[in-house]
Amino acid sequence: METRSEAMARPPLGTYAKTSYTPRPLDWESLPYNSSTLNGYDQDVPRDASGVRMYLLDGVLYDHPVAQAQDALMALSDYHLSGEARYLNRAVLDAQRLIDRRVLSDGAWYYPYPFDFLLHGDSREVMRAPWFSGMAQGQALSLFTRLHQVTGEQRWLAAAHATFASFRNAPVEGLPSVVDVDAAGYLWLEEYPRWPMSTSDRALNGHVFAVFGLYDYQRLTGDQTALDLWNGALAHTRWYLDHGFRSPQYISHYCLAHPWVLSAKYHEIHWNQMLLLHAGTGDAAWSRSADLLRADYPPPAVGGTVKFAAGSHTGYKFSASGEITASKTIDLNAPSSAPADLRQRIKGRDIMLRITAGGLAGYWVPENYPRTGLAGIKLSLTYPLPRTVMIPAGTWSAYQFDSAGTPTASRTITPDRTTSAPFSTSATINGRWHILVTAGSLAGYWLPAQGLTLL
């Protein structure tokens, strides 16, 4: 049953910085949350007797707005791929549960969390039930928008309109509030709002997930306020990514209120979100941000064969804080190799390779092309849209490689002035970053990216 919060007219949200993007149309497969493969029906997650996604806490099942919205979005993706009605039925069940539990405040629907939550596991930072989340509002907005697109049913459009209204409502003490304009004039879509709003968590991932909801709604309706909010949320993301969230050469901050909270999982979510913003805006600056975040702390679960040049090589062991606790040096009279199971940025240090056999087994060695590097093409990333590389005057060679990283062909260009070429993909090959050129004399060849400007 619908619950009403205290009725009152809220003040205007206020002015905020905005970018000037026009949302790009995306096909279904390119939208956030959608997959090219089935997520599957029989997932090992808590559900109630009706099949609605739930959250298990201390042996009790609770409704969880984000979990329910995400479950439904995955089911819609699977329905699009398979055409099986059971996936659509699951999405409808989750969506209806959100609606059934809604709280109405100043014309907007909000989706409450019915349990207390220890933010970052800290007993001093308790979100008291019922609490609300901008991330939940944004993902519910994506869900209702897409359900309307898939089914044509007006009830889902009405739910989208009512959910969107929550992003227009200025924060008021004691009322559901998920948006805020900070003292610097930037718009926050707050995942973990507190009062006063300036004391909120200020998480990045939840803000951007809410941005995706505004994108979906604006593309469906053409609403000018939705466009303004979307551009306002993007101005925030651009500024605070560079002036708060990014931690050069290490894991990005989960939130601004607790800068000690670092998560490799959410760091990867952050750079993937930047790629999705490139797709939605057409601005390659978001993919450049993704490149920076990936270079700061690459996905560590990458192993293979490390190639060593002849000469001295020193391996290290580190404490959790990045302090050296042991070292060992070996001398090689000829090129050699050894297996590694991790490629990881050590805090305050270079990207390191953890050796698992041979004279440096158990030690980390610095990645340092051409002296040390993982053989082959690693961490390949195809961007959502073509990008451009600016190539200065000079001599530049590009290569094709086999699976072991051995060059199989090469081409060299010698432009007498700066030239450009499109590229689609980047990867680390034999310990050096490359881009895959897609047109011109280097089409189909991997070009080392050092000394180039990637747009």
C-alpha positions as CSV (number, residue, x, y, z in Angstrom):
1,M,0.0,0.0,0.0
2,E,1.2,3.5,-0.8
3,T,2.6,5.4,2.2
4,R,2.5,9.1,2.3
5,S,5.2,11.2,4.0
6,E,4.4,14.6,5.5
7,A,2.9,16.7,2.8
8,M,4.6,20.1,2.1
9,A,5.7,22.1,-0.8
10,R,9.5,21.9,-1.2
11,P,11.7,24.8,-2.1
12,P,13.3,24.9,-5.6
13,L,16.3,22.6,-6.0
14,G,18.5,25.6,-6.9
15,T,20.9,26.3,-9.7
16,Y,23.8,24.0,-10.5
17,A,26.6,23.6,-13.0
18,K,25.7,21.7,-16.2
19,T,27.5,20.3,-19.2
20,S,25.8,20.8,-22.6
21,Y,25.5,17.3,-23.9
22,T,22.7,15.9,-26.0
23,P,22.0,12.2,-25.1
24,R,23.1,9.9,-27.9
25,P,20.6,7.2,-28.9
26,L,21.9,3.7,-28.0
27,D,20.6,0.4,-29.2
28,W,19.3,-2.0,-26.6
29,E,22.5,-4.0,-26.4
30,S,24.6,-0.9,-25.6
31,L,22.4,0.4,-22.7
32,P,23.7,0.1,-19.2
33,Y,22.8,-3.2,-17.5
34,N,22.2,-5.1,-20.7
35,S,24.3,-8.1,-21.7
36,S,25.0,-10.0,-24.9
37,T,24.7,-13.2,-23.0
38,L,22.0,-14.6,-20.6
39,N,22.4,-13.9,-16.9
40,G,20.3,-17.0,-16.4
41,Y,17.0,-17.7,-14.5
42,D,18.3,-20.0,-11.7
43,Q,20.5,-17.5,-9.9
44,D,21.6,-18.3,-6.4
45,V,20.1,-15.2,-4.8
46,P,17.5,-14.9,-2.0
47,R,13.8,-14.7,-3.2
48,D,10.5,-14.8,-1.4
49,A,7.8,-17.3,-2.1
50,S,6.5,-15.2,-5.0
51,G,9.9,-15.1,-6.7
52,V,10.8,-11.4,-5.8
53,R,14.4,-10.7,-5.2
54,M,15.1,-10.2,-1.5
55,Y,18.0,-9.4,0.8
56,L,19.0,-11.8,3.6
57,L,20.1,-10.2,6.8
58,D,20.6,-12.0,10.1
59,G,18.3,-14.8,8.8
60,V,15.5,-12.4,7.8
61,L,14.4,-11.6,4.3
62,Y,14.0,-7.9,3.5
63,D,13.0,-6.0,0.5
64,H,16.0,-4.3,-1.1
65,P,15.2,-1.6,-3.8
66,V,18.5,-1.7,-5.6
67,A,18.7,-5.5,-5.6
68,Q,15.1,-5.7,-6.9
69,A,15.7,-3.1,-9.6
70,Q,18.9,-4.7,-10.8
71,D,17.3,-8.2,-10.8
72,A,14.5,-6.9,-12.9
73,L,16.9,-5.1,-15.3
74,M,18.9,-8.3,-15.8
75,A,15.6,-10.2,-16.4
76,L,14.6,-7.6,-19.0
77,S,18.0,-8.1,-20.7
78,D,17.5,-11.9,-20.7
79,Y,13.9,-11.4,-22.0
80,H,15.3,-9.4,-25.0
81,L,17.8,-12.1,-25.8
82,S,15.6,-15.2,-25.3
83,G,12.0,-14.1,-25.7
84,E,11.1,-16.3,-22.8
85,A,8.1,-14.9,-20.8
86,R,9.5,-16.1,-17.5
87,Y,12.1,-13.4,-17.6
88,L,9.6,-10.6,-18.3
89,N,7.4,-12.1,-15.5
90,R,10.3,-11.8,-13.1
91,A,11.0,-8.2,-14.1
92,V,7.3,-7.4,-13.6
93,L,7.2,-9.0,-10.1
94,D,10.3,-7.1,-9.0
95,A,8.9,-3.8,-10.4
96,Q,5.5,-4.3,-8.8
97,R,7.1,-4.9,-5.4
98,L,8.9,-1.6,-5.7
99,I,5.6,0.1,-6.5
100,D,3.7,-1.6,-3.8
101,R,6.1,-0.4,-1.2
102,R,6.5,3.2,-2.5
103,V,6.4,6.3,-0.3
104,L,4.8,9.3,-1.8
105,S,6.3,12.7,-1.0
106,D,5.6,15.9,-2.8
107,G,4.3,14.2,-5.9
108,A,7.3,11.7,-6.1
109,W,7.6,8.0,-5.4
110,Y,10.5,6.9,-3.2
111,Y,11.5,3.3,-2.5
112,P,12.4,2.7,1.2
113,Y,14.9,0.4,2.7
114,P,13.2,-1.4,5.6
115,F,16.4,-2.4,7.5
116,D,19.2,-0.5,9.3
117,F,22.4,-0.5,7.3
118,L,26.0,0.0,8.7
119,L,27.6,2.2,6.1
120,H,31.0,0.7,5.3
121,G,30.5,-1.7,8.2
122,D,30.9,1.2,10.7
123,S,28.5,1.1,13.7
124,R,28.9,4.9,13.9
125,E,27.5,5.3,10.4
126,V,24.1,3.7,10.5
127,M,21.5,4.4,7.9
128,R,18.3,4.1,9.9
129,A,15.2,2.5,8.4
130,P,13.4,3.7,6.5
131,W,16.1,5.3,4.4
132,F,16.2,6.1,0.7
133,S,18.9,6.1,-2.0
134,G,19.5,8.0,-5.2
135,M,20.9,4.9,-6.7
136,A,17.7,3.0,-6.0
137,Q,15.7,5.8,-7.5
138,G,17.8,5.9,-10.6
139,Q,17.8,2.2,-11.2
140,A,14.0,2.0,-10.6
141,L,13.7,4.8,-13.1
142,S,15.7,2.8,-15.7
143,L,13.5,-0.2,-14.9
144,F,10.1,1.5,-15.3
145,T,11.2,3.3,-18.4
146,R,12.4,0.1,-20.1
147,L,9.3,-1.9,-19.0
148,H,7.2,0.7,-20.7
149,Q,9.3,0.5,-23.8
150,V,9.1,-3.3,-23.8
151,T,5.4,-3.7,-23.0
152,G,3.8,-0.5,-24.0
153,E,1.9,-0.4,-20.8
154,Q,1.0,3.0,-19.4
155,R,1.3,1.9,-15.8
156,W,5.1,1.7,-16.2
157,L,5.2,5.1,-17.8
158,A,3.3,6.5,-14.9
159,A,5.7,4.9,-12.5
160,A,8.6,6.4,-14.4
161,H,7.1,9.9,-14.2
162,A,6.5,9.5,-10.4
163,T,10.0,8.2,-9.9
164,F,11.6,10.9,-11.9
165,A,9.9,13.5,-9.8
166,S,12.1,12.5,-6.9
167,F,15.1,14.0,-8.7
168,R,13.3,17.4,-8.9
169,N,12.5,17.5,-5.2
170,A,14.9,19.6,-3.2
171,P,16.2,18.1,0.1
172,V,14.1,18.8,3.2
173,E,14.9,17.5,6.7
174,G,12.7,14.6,7.7
175,L,11.5,13.9,4.2
176,P,12.8,11.5,1.6
177,S,15.6,13.3,-0.2
178,V,18.1,12.0,-2.7
179,V,19.5,15.0,-4.6
180,D,21.5,18.0,-3.4
181,V,23.4,21.0,-4.7
182,D,26.6,21.4,-2.8
183,A,28.4,24.6,-1.8
184,A,30.4,24.5,-5.0
185,G,27.3,24.4,-7.1
186,Y,27.5,20.8,-8.2
187,L,24.5,18.4,-8.3
188,W,24.7,15.2,-6.3
189,L,22.5,12.1,-6.8
190,E,23.2,10.7,-3.4
191,E,23.4,7.0,-2.8
192,Y,23.5,7.3,1.0
193,P,21.8,10.6,1.9
194,R,22.1,12.0,5.4
195,W,20.9,15.2,7.1
196,P,22.3,17.7,6.6
197,M,22.9,16.6,3.0
198,S,26.5,18.0,3.2
199,T,27.3,15.1,5.6
200,S,26.2,12.4,3.1
201,D,28.5,9.7,1.8
202,R,29.1,11.2,-1.6
203,A,29.7,7.9,-3.4
204,L,30.6,8.0,-7.1
205,N,29.2,4.7,-8.4
206,G,25.7,5.3,-7.0
207,H,25.6,8.8,-8.5
208,V,26.5,7.5,-11.9
209,F,24.0,4.6,-11.8
210,A,21.4,7.3,-11.1
211,V,22.7,9.2,-14.1
212,F,21.8,6.2,-16.3
213,G,18.2,6.4,-15.0
214,L,18.0,10.1,-16.0
215,Y,19.4,9.2,-19.5
216,D,16.8,6.4,-20.0
217,Y,13.9,8.7,-18.9
218,Q,15.1,11.7,-21.0
219,R,15.5,9.6,-24.1
220,L,12.0,8.3,-23.6
221,T,10.2,11.5,-22.8
222,G,12.4,14.3,-24.2
223,D,11.8,16.1,-20.8
224,Q,13.8,19.3,-20.5
225,T,14.2,19.1,-16.7
226,A,15.5,15.5,-17.1
227,L,18.0,16.9,-19.6
228,D,19.1,19.6,-17.2
229,L,19.5,17.1,-14.3
230,W,21.4,14.7,-16.5
231,N,23.8,17.4,-17.6
232,G,24.1,18.7,-14.1
233,A,25.0,15.2,-12.8
234,L,27.6,14.9,-15.5
235,A,29.2,18.2,-14.7
236,H,29.5,16.9,-11.1
237,T,31.1,13.6,-12.3
238,R,33.6,15.4,-14.5
239,W,34.7,17.7,-11.8
240,Y,34.8,15.4,-8.8
241,L,36.4,12.5,-10.7
242,D,39.4,14.8,-11.2
243,H,39.1,16.6,-7.9
244,G,38.3,14.0,-5.3
245,F,37.6,10.5,-6.5
246,R,40.7,9.7,-8.6
247,S,43.8,8.7,-6.7
248,P,46.7,8.8,-9.2
249,Q,48.5,5.5,-9.4
250,Y,46.2,3.7,-7.0
251,I,42.6,2.7,-6.4
252,S,40.0,5.5,-6.7
253,H,38.0,6.6,-3.7
254,Y,34.7,4.9,-3.2
255,C,33.2,8.1,-1.7
256,L,34.4,11.6,-0.6
257,A,33.1,11.4,3.0
258,H,35.3,8.4,3.8
259,P,38.5,8.7,1.7
260,W,40.1,5.7,3.4
261,V,37.4,3.4,1.8
262,L,39.1,1.9,-1.2
263,S,37.7,-1.0,-3.2
264,A,39.3,-2.6,-6.2
265,K,35.9,-3.9,-7.2
266,Y,34.3,-0.4,-7.2
267,H,37.4,1.0,-8.9
268,E,36.6,-1.3,-11.9
269,I,33.0,-0.2,-11.7
270,H,34.1,3.4,-11.9
271,W,36.1,3.0,-15.1
272,N,33.4,0.9,-16.7
273,Q,30.9,3.6,-15.9
274,M,33.1,6.1,-17.7
275,L,33.0,4.0,-20.8
276,L,29.2,4.0,-20.6
277,L,29.2,7.8,-20.3
278,H,31.3,8.0,-23.5
279,A,28.6,5.9,-25.2
280,G,25.8,8.1,-23.9
281,T,27.4,11.4,-24.6
282,G,29.6,10.8,-27.5
283,D,32.5,12.6,-25.7
284,A,35.7,10.6,-25.7
285,A,36.9,12.5,-22.7
286,W,35.0,9.9,-20.6
287,S,37.1,7.1,-22.2
288,R,40.2,9.1,-21.5
289,S,39.2,9.1,-17.9
290,A,38.6,5.3,-18.1
291,D,42.2,5.0,-19.5
292,L,43.6,7.0,-16.5
293,L,41.7,4.9,-14.0
294,R,42.8,1.6,-15.6
295,A,46.4,2.8,-15.6
296,D,46.1,3.9,-12.0
297,Y,45.1,0.4,-10.9
298,P,44.6,-2.2,-13.7
299,P,42.5,-5.3,-13.2
300,P,44.9,-7.4,-11.1
301,A,43.7,-10.9,-12.0
302,V,45.9,-11.2,-15.0
303,G,48.7,-13.7,-15.3
304,G,50.8,-15.5,-17.9
305,T,54.4,-15.8,-18.9
306,V,56.8,-13.0,-18.0
307,K,59.6,-12.3,-20.4
308,F,62.9,-11.2,-18.9
309,A,65.7,-9.5,-20.9
310,A,69.3,-10.5,-20.1
311,G,70.8,-8.7,-17.1
312,S,70.0,-8.1,-13.4
313,H,66.4,-8.3,-12.1
314,T,65.3,-7.6,-8.6
315,G,62.1,-9.0,-7.0
316,Y,60.4,-7.6,-3.9
317,K,58.0,-8.6,-1.2
318,F,55.7,-5.9,0.2
319,S,53.6,-5.2,3.3
320,A,49.9,-4.4,3.0
321,S,50.9,-0.7,3.0
322,G,53.4,-1.1,0.2
323,E,56.6,-1.1,2.2
324,I,59.4,-3.4,1.0
325,T,59.8,-6.4,3.4
326,A,62.3,-8.4,1.3
327,S,64.2,-8.3,-2.0
328,K,66.2,-10.7,-4.2
329,T,68.3,-10.1,-7.2
330,I,69.1,-12.6,-10.0
331,D,71.5,-12.2,-13.0
332,L,70.5,-13.6,-16.4
333,N,73.1,-14.3,-19.0
334,A,70.4,-14.6,-21.7
335,P,66.7,-13.7,-22.1
336,S,64.5,-15.9,-19.9
337,S,60.9,-16.3,-18.8
338,A,58.9,-17.3,-15.7
339,P,55.2,-17.7,-14.9
340,A,53.2,-15.0,-13.0
341,D,49.7,-15.1,-11.5
342,L,49.1,-11.4,-10.9
343,R,49.8,-8.1,-12.5
344,Q,49.0,-5.4,-9.9
345,R,49.7,-1.9,-8.8
346,I,51.4,-2.0,-5.4
347,K,50.4,1.0,-3.3
348,G,52.8,3.9,-3.9
349,R,54.8,1.9,-6.5
350,D,54.9,0.6,-10.0
351,I,52.8,-2.1,-11.7
352,M,54.3,-5.3,-10.5
353,L,54.2,-8.9,-11.6
354,R,54.1,-11.7,-9.1
355,I,56.4,-14.6,-10.1
356,T,55.3,-18.1,-9.2
357,A,58.3,-20.3,-10.2
358,G,62.0,-20.0,-10.8
359,G,64.6,-17.9,-9.0
360,L,62.2,-15.1,-8.1
361,A,59.2,-17.3,-7.1
362,G,57.1,-15.5,-4.5
363,Y,58.5,-12.1,-5.4
364,W,57.1,-9.2,-7.3
365,V,59.1,-7.7,-10.2
366,P,58.4,-4.3,-11.8
367,E,56.8,-4.3,-15.2
368,N,59.4,-2.4,-17.3
369,Y,59.3,-2.7,-21.1
370,P,61.5,-4.0,-22.7
371,R,63.2,-5.6,-19.7
372,T,60.2,-7.3,-18.1
373,G,56.6,-7.8,-19.3
374,L,53.8,-10.3,-19.6
375,A,54.0,-11.9,-23.0
376,G,51.0,-11.5,-25.3
377,I,48.0,-9.3,-25.6
378,K,46.6,-8.5,-22.1
379,L,43.7,-6.3,-20.9
380,S,42.3,-5.6,-24.3
381,L,39.6,-3.0,-24.1
382,T,37.3,-2.0,-27.0
383,Y,35.8,1.5,-26.6
384,P,32.1,2.2,-27.1
385,L,32.9,4.6,-30.0
386,P,35.9,5.1,-32.3
387,R,38.6,7.3,-31.0
388,T,41.3,9.4,-32.6
389,V,45.1,9.3,-32.1
390,M,47.3,12.2,-33.0
391,I,50.7,11.1,-34.3
392,P,53.5,13.7,-34.3
393,A,56.1,14.0,-37.1
394,G,58.7,11.3,-36.9
395,T,59.1,7.6,-37.4
396,W,56.5,5.3,-35.9
397,S,56.2,1.5,-36.2
398,A,53.1,-0.6,-35.6
399,Y,52.8,-4.4,-35.3
400,Q,50.7,-7.5,-35.6
401,F,51.2,-10.2,-33.0
402,D,50.5,-13.8,-32.5
403,S,48.9,-15.1,-29.3
404,A,52.3,-15.4,-27.6
405,G,53.1,-11.7,-28.3
406,T,55.6,-12.4,-31.1
407,P,55.4,-9.8,-33.9
408,T,54.2,-11.4,-37.1
409,A,54.2,-8.2,-39.3
410,S,55.1,-4.6,-39.0
411,R,54.5,-1.3,-40.8
412,T,56.4,2.0,-40.4
413,I,55.2,5.5,-41.2
414,T,57.3,8.7,-41.2
415,P,54.9,11.7,-41.2
416,D,56.5,15.1,-41.7
417,R,53.8,16.8,-39.7
418,T,51.2,15.7,-37.1
419,T,48.7,13.3,-38.5
420,S,45.7,11.4,-37.1
421,A,44.2,8.0,-37.3
422,P,41.1,6.3,-35.8
423,F,41.5,3.5,-33.2
424,S,39.1,1.1,-31.6
425,T,40.9,-0.8,-28.9
426,S,43.8,-0.6,-26.4
427,A,45.8,-3.4,-24.8
428,T,49.0,-4.1,-22.9
429,I,51.2,-6.2,-25.2
430,N,54.5,-7.6,-23.9
431,G,54.3,-5.0,-21.1
432,R,53.7,-1.9,-23.3
433,W,50.4,-0.1,-24.0
434,H,49.2,-0.2,-27.6
435,I,46.2,0.9,-29.6
436,L,44.7,-0.9,-32.5
437,V,44.4,1.5,-35.6
438,T,41.4,0.9,-37.7
439,A,42.0,2.9,-40.9
440,G,44.8,4.4,-43.0
441,S,48.2,2.9,-43.6
442,L,48.4,1.3,-40.1
443,A,44.9,-0.3,-40.2
444,G,44.8,-3.6,-38.4
445,Y,48.1,-2.9,-36.6
446,W,48.9,-2.3,-33.0
447,L,50.7,1.0,-32.5
448,P,52.6,1.6,-29.2
449,A,50.9,4.5,-27.5
450,Q,53.9,6.2,-25.8
451,G,54.5,9.7,-27.2
452,L,51.0,9.9,-28.8
453,T,48.0,11.9,-27.9
454,L,44.8,9.9,-27.6
455,L,41.6,11.8,-28.1
